[in-house]
C-alpha cells in the first residue's frame, strides 16, 4: 500500500488538493482493496468469484475405468443425464473414494472440490449411463 503525501501549499489550507486537519494531513489510499483489478499485473488482482473447472463427458458405451485426470485433482461435481442404470465408482489410484448406487437420480451432485491426491478415475457399471465430470487440477 502506498500513500500520497504532499507538501503544504503557500495558503496552508490544502496540500495539493488534500485538506489539512489540524497538524495531520488527509491521505488517499493507493493500494488495492479486495476484488479490485490490479491493472499493473496480468497475474493477480482479481477476487475469485466463480469456480472454473474442466468437464469430461463419459457417454454411452463407457463401462471401463476412465482416467479423468492422471494428476492430483479436485472433483467439483458430476452431472447425471438420467437416473443411473448401474453404479458409478470414483477412484483415487487404487482406492475407491465413493460409489454412487444404481438409480441415483438425474441432476447435479456438488462435491465441493473433493481432493483426489493421485488421480481421478471414474467407472460406470452400465453402458447406458451418461455423466459429465466437473474437475480441476490441484
Buried (B, 14 or more C-beta within 10 A) or exposed (E): EEEBEBEEEEEEEBBEEBEBEEEEBBEEEEEBEEEEEEEEEEEEEEEEEEEEBEEBEBEEEBBEEBEBBEEBBBBBBBBBBEEBBBBBBBBBEEEEBBEBEEEBEEEEBEBEBBEBEBBBBBBBBBBEBBBBBBBBEE
